[in-house]
Amino acid sequence: MPKRHHPYDAESERGWSIGSGNLTPTGQSELLKDLGRQLQQNYQPMLKEPAPDRIQHLLERLEQAQHQEDDEGL
């Protein structure tokens, strides 16, 4: 079966681009900062929501494991 390519595949020559290739390094930096600000603004409400119980339990287990490693390292 032939491999299917998504039209926005990064490996594609016609892949999606933000068009920053002609910008100066400062311009690219500003573009990325602006993109970051927009993403943060769009996803801020989601970030304020509590984590699902399953994720919260995993985080608690990770914290416990970290504390055990810290105690053993003394």
N, CA, C and O atoms as a MOPAC input file, in Angstrom:
PM7 MOZYME 1SCF
protein

 N      0.84800 1    -1.17100 1     0.00000 1
 C      0.00000 1     0.00000 1     0.00000 1
 C      0.89900 1     1.24200 1     0.00000 1
 O      1.81800 1     1.31800 1     0.81600 1
 N      0.67000 1     2.19700 1    -0.87000 1
 C      1.52400 1     3.38400 1    -0.92800 1
 C      1.32800 1     4.25200 1     0.31100 1
 O      0.24700 1     4.30000 1     0.89700 1
 N      2.39700 1     4.93000 1     0.68700 1
 C      2.35500 1     5.82100 1     1.83800 1
 C      1.55200 1     7.07000 1     1.47900 1
 O      1.77300 1     7.68400 1     0.43600 1
 N      0.62000 1     7.43400 1     2.35300 1
 C     -0.19800 1     8.61200 1     2.11400 1
 C      0.44100 1     9.80600 1     2.79500 1
 O      0.94300 1     9.69800 1     3.91400 1
 N      0.42200 1    10.92400 1     2.13200 1
 C      1.00100 1    12.14100 1     2.68500 1
 C     -0.10400 1    13.13200 1     3.01800 1
 O     -1.01700 1    13.36800 1     2.22700 1
 N      0.00400 1    13.69200 1     4.18500 1
 C     -0.91000 1    14.74700 1     4.59300 1
 C     -0.48100 1    16.02500 1     3.87500 1
 O      0.71700 1    16.26700 1     3.73300 1
 N     -1.42300 1    16.84600 1     3.41900 1
 C     -1.03800 1    18.05500 1     2.68000 1
 C     -0.18900 1    19.02100 1     3.49500 1
 O      0.49900 1    19.86200 1     2.91600 1
 N     -0.21700 1    18.92700 1     4.82100 1
 C      0.57000 1    19.81800 1     5.65700 1
 C      1.72000 1    19.09100 1     6.33300 1
 O      2.25500 1    19.57300 1     7.33200 1
 N      2.10400 1    17.94300 1     5.80500 1
 C      3.20200 1    17.15400 1     6.34400 1
 C      4.49100 1    17.97500 1     6.31700 1
 O      4.81500 1    18.59500 1     5.30400 1
 N      5.22300 1    17.97900 1     7.43300 1
 C      6.45600 1    18.76500 1     7.53300 1
 C      7.50100 1    18.31100 1     6.51700 1
 O      8.35100 1    19.10000 1     6.10600 1
 N      7.44300 1    17.06300 1     6.11800 1
 C      8.41900 1    16.54900 1     5.16500 1
 C      8.08100 1    16.94800 1     3.72800 1
 O      8.91300 1    16.82400 1     2.82900 1
 N      6.88500 1    17.41400 1     3.52700 1
 C      6.44800 1    17.79500 1     2.18800 1
 C      7.13100 1    19.07800 1     1.76000 1
 O      7.37400 1    19.96700 1     2.57700 1
 N      7.43900 1    19.17000 1     0.48500 1
 C      8.04500 1    20.39500 1    -0.03800 1
 C      7.07000 1    21.55600 1     0.03400 1
 O      7.48000 1    22.71500 1     0.10900 1
 N      5.79700 1    21.25200 1     0.01300 1
 C      4.77700 1    22.29100 1     0.07700 1
 C      4.17900 1    22.37800 1     1.46600 1
 O      3.01800 1    22.75900 1     1.61400 1
 N      4.95400 1    22.03200 1     2.49500 1
 C      4.46100 1    22.00900 1     3.85700 1
 C      4.01900 1    23.37600 1     4.34900 1
 O      4.32200 1    24.40300 1     3.74000 1
 N      3.31000 1    23.37000 1     5.44000 1
 C      2.79300 1    24.58700 1     6.03800 1
 C      3.94000 1    25.43500 1     6.54500 1
 O      4.93400 1    24.90700 1     7.04400 1
 N      3.81100 1    26.72700 1     6.42300 1
 C      4.85000 1    27.64300 1     6.86900 1
 C      4.21300 1    28.91500 1     7.38300 1
 O      3.13700 1    29.30800 1     6.93100 1
 N      4.88200 1    29.56100 1     8.33300 1
 C      4.38800 1    30.85100 1     8.80600 1
 C      4.99600 1    31.98400 1     8.00800 1
 O      4.73000 1    33.15400 1     8.28300 1
 N      5.81000 1    31.64800 1     7.02200 1
 C      6.37200 1    32.65900 1     6.14200 1
 C      7.42300 1    33.52600 1     6.79300 1
 O      7.51700 1    34.71600 1     6.49200 1
 N      8.22000 1    32.95000 1     7.68400 1
 C      9.21000 1    33.74600 1     8.39400 1
 C     10.58900 1    33.67300 1     7.76200 1
 O     11.54100 1    34.23000 1     8.30900 1
 N     10.72300 1    33.00100 1     6.62500 1
 C     12.02300 1    32.79900 1     6.00200 1
 C     12.70700 1    34.07900 1     5.55800 1
 O     13.93600 1    34.13100 1     5.51300 1
 N     11.95000 1    35.10300 1     5.23200 1
 C     12.52900 1    36.35100 1     4.74900 1
 C     12.69900 1    37.39200 1     5.84800 1
 O     13.10900 1    38.51900 1     5.57100 1
 N     12.38600 1    37.02700 1     7.10700 1
 C     12.50600 1    37.97200 1     8.20500 1
 C     13.92000 1    37.97300 1     8.77400 1
 O     14.65100 1    36.98900 1     8.66200 1
 N     14.28500 1    39.07700 1     9.37600 1
 C     15.56100 1    39.15200 1    10.08800 1
 C     15.44100 1    38.30700 1    11.35700 1
 O     14.32800 1    37.96400 1    11.75700 1
 N     16.55300 1    37.96600 1    11.99300 1
 C     16.45500 1    37.22500 1    13.26300 1
 C     15.58500 1    37.94100 1    14.29800 1
 O     14.84300 1    37.29500 1    15.03800 1
 N     15.67300 1    39.26200 1    14.35100 1
 C     14.83600 1    40.02400 1    15.28000 1
 C     13.37000 1    39.89500 1    14.88800 1
 O     12.50500 1    39.72100 1    15.74700 1
 N     13.09500 1    39.98000 1    13.60300 1
 C     11.72000 1    39.83600 1    13.12500 1
 C     11.16200 1    38.45400 1    13.41700 1
 O     10.00400 1    38.32000 1    13.81300 1
 N     11.98400 1    37.41700 1    13.22100 1
 C     11.55800 1    36.05300 1    13.53500 1
 C     11.26500 1    35.92100 1    15.02000 1
 O     10.27600 1    35.29900 1    15.40800 1
 N     12.12200 1    36.50400 1    15.85200 1
 C     11.92300 1    36.44900 1    17.29600 1
 C     10.60800 1    37.11700 1    17.68700 1
 O      9.84200 1    36.57600 1    18.48400 1
 N     10.35500 1    38.29000 1    17.12300 1
 C      9.11000 1    39.00300 1    17.42400 1
 C      7.89100 1    38.21500 1    16.94200 1
 O      6.86900 1    38.16400 1    17.62700 1
 N      8.00200 1    37.60900 1    15.77600 1
 C      6.90400 1    36.80100 1    15.24700 1
 C      6.60000 1    35.63500 1    16.18900 1
 O      5.43600 1    35.36500 1    16.48800 1
 N      7.63300 1    34.95100 1    16.65200 1
 C      7.43500 1    33.81800 1    17.55600 1
 C      6.88500 1    34.26900 1    18.90800 1
 O      6.05100 1    33.58000 1    19.49500 1
 N      7.34200 1    35.41700 1    19.40600 1
 C      6.80500 1    35.94600 1    20.66700 1
 C      5.32100 1    36.25400 1    20.51800 1
 O      4.52400 1    35.94600 1    21.40400 1
 N      4.95500 1    36.86400 1    19.39600 1
 C      3.55600 1    37.20000 1    19.15300 1
 C      2.71500 1    35.93200 1    19.04200 1
 O      1.61000 1    35.86300 1    19.58100 1
 N      3.23900 1    34.93800 1    18.34700 1
 C      2.53900 1    33.66000 1    18.23400 1
 C      2.33700 1    33.04500 1    19.61200 1
 O      1.25400 1    32.54700 1    19.92000 1
 N      3.36800 1    33.07600 1    20.43500 1
 C      3.26600 1    32.55500 1    21.79700 1
 C      2.22200 1    33.28400 1    22.61700 1
 O      1.44800 1    32.65900 1    23.34200 1
 N      2.19600 1    34.60700 1    22.50700 1
 C      1.19300 1    35.40500 1    23.23400 1
 C     -0.21700 1    35.03800 1    22.78600 1
 O     -1.11900 1    34.90300 1    23.61300 1
 N     -0.40800 1    34.87600 1    21.47200 1
 C     -1.73200 1    34.52500 1    20.96400 1
 C     -2.16100 1    33.14200 1    21.43700 1
 O     -3.31200 1    32.94600 1    21.82400 1
 N     -1.24400 1    32.18600 1    21.40700 1
 C     -1.57600 1    30.84100 1    21.88100 1
 C     -1.91700 1    30.85100 1    23.36100 1
 O     -2.87900 1    30.21300 1    23.78900 1
 N     -1.12100 1    31.58000 1    24.14500 1
 C     -1.38300 1    31.65700 1    25.57800 1
 C     -2.74600 1    32.28700 1    25.84800 1
 O     -3.49200 1    31.81700 1    26.70700 1
 N     -3.06900 1    33.34700 1    25.11600 1
 C     -4.35400 1    34.01200 1    25.28500 1
 C     -5.50800 1    33.06800 1    24.92100 1
 O     -6.52200 1    33.03000 1    25.61800 1
 N     -5.35600 1    32.31700 1    23.84300 1
 C     -6.41800 1    31.41400 1    23.40600 1
 C     -6.61000 1    30.23400 1    24.34400 1
 O     -7.73500 1    29.76700 1    24.52200 1
 N     -5.52800 1    29.74300 1    24.95000 1
 C     -5.62300 1    28.55000 1    25.77700 1
 C     -5.64500 1    28.84600 1    27.27400 1
 O     -5.72000 1    27.91100 1    28.07300 1
 N     -5.58200 1    30.11300 1    27.68100 1
 C     -5.56700 1    30.46700 1    29.09000 1
 C     -6.75300 1    29.89800 1    29.86200 1
 O     -6.55500 1    29.36000 1    30.95100 1
 N     -7.97900 1    29.99300 1    29.34500 1
 C     -9.09800 1    29.41500 1    30.09900 1
 C     -8.92100 1    27.91100 1    30.35000 1
 O     -9.26900 1    27.41400 1    31.42100 1
 N     -8.39200 1    27.20700 1    29.38100 1
 C     -8.18300 1    25.77200 1    29.53800 1
 C     -7.12000 1    25.48900 1    30.60400 1
 O     -7.23100 1    24.52000 1    31.35500 1
 N     -6.09500 1    26.33700 1    30.66500 1
 C     -5.02500 1    26.13400 1    31.63600 1
 C     -5.48800 1    26.37000 1    33.06300 1
 O     -4.87800 1    25.86600 1    34.00500 1
 N     -6.55900 1    27.13000 1    33.22900 1
 C     -7.09200 1    27.40300 1    34.56300 1
 C     -7.97500 1    26.27500 1    35.08400 1
 O     -8.26300 1    26.21700 1    36.27900 1
 N     -8.40600 1    25.37900 1    34.19700 1
 C     -9.24900 1    24.25900 1    34.60500 1
 C     -8.42400 1    23.26400 1    35.40900 1
 O     -7.23700 1    23.08100 1    35.13900 1
 N     -9.04300 1    22.62100 1    36.39400 1
 C     -8.29600 1    21.61000 1    37.15400 1
 C     -7.96800 1    20.40200 1    36.26900 1
 O     -8.69700 1    20.07500 1    35.33200 1
 N     -6.86400 1    19.76200 1    36.59300 1
 C     -6.45700 1    18.57400 1    35.83900 1
 C     -7.43700 1    17.43700 1    36.12600 1
 O     -7.96800 1    17.34700 1    37.23300 1
 N     -7.68200 1    16.57100 1    35.14400 1
 C     -8.54200 1    15.40800 1    35.39400 1
 C     -7.94800 1    14.55000 1    36.52000 1
 O     -6.73700 1    14.54700 1    36.73800 1
 N     -8.81500 1    13.82700 1    37.22500 1
 C     -8.38400 1    13.00800 1    38.36200 1
 C     -7.24500 1    12.06900 1    37.98900 1
 O     -6.29600 1    11.91300 1    38.75700 1
 N     -7.32800 1    11.45100 1    36.83500 1
 C     -6.30100 1    10.49700 1    36.40400 1
 C     -4.93500 1    11.18100 1    36.30500 1
 O     -3.92500 1    10.62300 1    36.73400 1
 N     -4.91000 1    12.37000 1    35.74600 1
 C     -3.66800 1    13.11900 1    35.60800 1
 C     -3.17600 1    13.56600 1    36.98100 1
 O     -1.97700 1    13.51200 1    37.25800 1
 N     -4.08800 1    14.00600 1    37.84000 1
 C     -3.71600 1    14.44100 1    39.18500 1
 C     -3.08400 1    13.29400 1    39.96800 1
 O     -2.10500 1    13.50300 1    40.68500 1
 N     -3.62700 1    12.09200 1    39.83900 1
 C     -3.04900 1    10.92800 1    40.52900 1
 C     -1.65100 1    10.62200 1    40.00200 1
 O     -0.75300 1    10.29900 1    40.77900 1
 N     -1.46300 1    10.72200 1    38.69500 1
 C     -0.13400 1    10.50000 1    38.12200 1
 C      0.87100 1    11.53400 1    38.63400 1
 O      2.01300 1    11.19400 1    38.94400 1
 N      0.44500 1    12.78900 1    38.72100 1
 C      1.32500 1    13.83600 1    39.23400 1
 C      1.70100 1    13.58400 1    40.69200 1
 O      2.84600 1    13.80000 1    41.09000 1
 N      0.74000 1    13.13100 1    41.47900 1
 C      1.01800 1    12.81400 1    42.88100 1
 C      2.02900 1    11.67000 1    42.99400 1
 O      2.92900 1    11.71300 1    43.83400 1
 N      1.88000 1    10.65700 1    42.15400 1
 C      2.83400 1     9.53700 1    42.16900 1
 C      4.23400 1    10.00400 1    41.77100 1
 O      5.22400 1     9.56000 1    42.35200 1
 N      4.31800 1    10.88900 1    40.79200 1
 C      5.61500 1    11.42900 1    40.38600 1
 C      6.26200 1    12.22200 1    41.52400 1
 O      7.46400 1    12.10600 1    41.76000 1
 N      5.46400 1    13.02400 1    42.22200 1
 C      5.99300 1    13.79100 1    43.34900 1
 C      6.49100 1    12.86100 1    44.45200 1
 O      7.55000 1    13.10300 1    45.03100 1
 N      5.73900 1    11.80100 1    44.74900 1
 C      6.15600 1    10.84400 1    45.77000 1
 C      7.45800 1    10.16600 1    45.37300 1
 O      8.35400 1     9.99800 1    46.20100 1
 N      7.56400 1     9.77600 1    44.10400 1
 C      8.78500 1     9.12800 1    43.62900 1
 C      9.96200 1    10.09100 1    43.72700 1
 O     11.06400 1     9.67700 1    44.08800 1
 N      9.75100 1    11.36400 1    43.41400 1
 C     10.81800 1    12.36400 1    43.50000 1
 C     11.26100 1    12.54800 1    44.94400 1
 O     12.45700 1    12.65100 1    45.21800 1
 N     10.30100 1    12.59000 1    45.87400 1
 C     10.64800 1    12.73000 1    47.29100 1
 C     11.45900 1    11.52600 1    47.77400 1
 O     12.40400 1    11.68000 1    48.54700 1
 N     11.08900 1    10.34000 1    47.32200 1
 C     11.82700 1     9.12700 1    47.71600 1
 C     13.25000 1     9.17800 1    47.18500 1
 O     14.18900 1     8.82500 1    47.89900 1
 N     13.42400 1     9.61500 1    45.93300 1
 C     14.75900 1     9.74600 1    45.36200 1
 C     15.57500 1    10.77700 1    46.11700 1
 O     16.76300 1    10.57000 1    46.36600 1
 N     14.94800 1    11.88800 1    46.48400 1
 C     15.65500 1    12.92700 1    47.23600 1
 C     16.08300 1    12.41100 1    48.60100 1
 O     17.19300 1    12.69000 1    49.05300 1
 N     15.19300 1    11.64800 1    49.26900 1
 C     15.51600 1    11.10600 1    50.59300 1
 C     16.63700 1    10.07400 1    50.51900 1
 O     17.47800 1    10.00400 1    51.41500 1
 N     16.65200 1     9.27400 1    49.45500 1
 C     17.69100 1     8.25800 1    49.29300 1
 C     19.04000 1     8.89500 1    48.94100 1
 O     20.08800 1     8.31200 1    49.21800 1
 N     19.02200 1    10.05600 1    48.34900 1
 C     20.24300 1    10.72100 1    47.91800 1
 C     20.96400 1    11.43500 1    49.05900 1
 O     22.09000 1    11.89700 1    48.87700 1
 N     20.34600 1    11.53300 1    50.21500 1
 C     20.97600 1    12.22800 1    51.34900 1
 C     22.11400 1    11.51100 1    51.89400 1
 O     22.73800 1    11.97600 1    52.84700 1

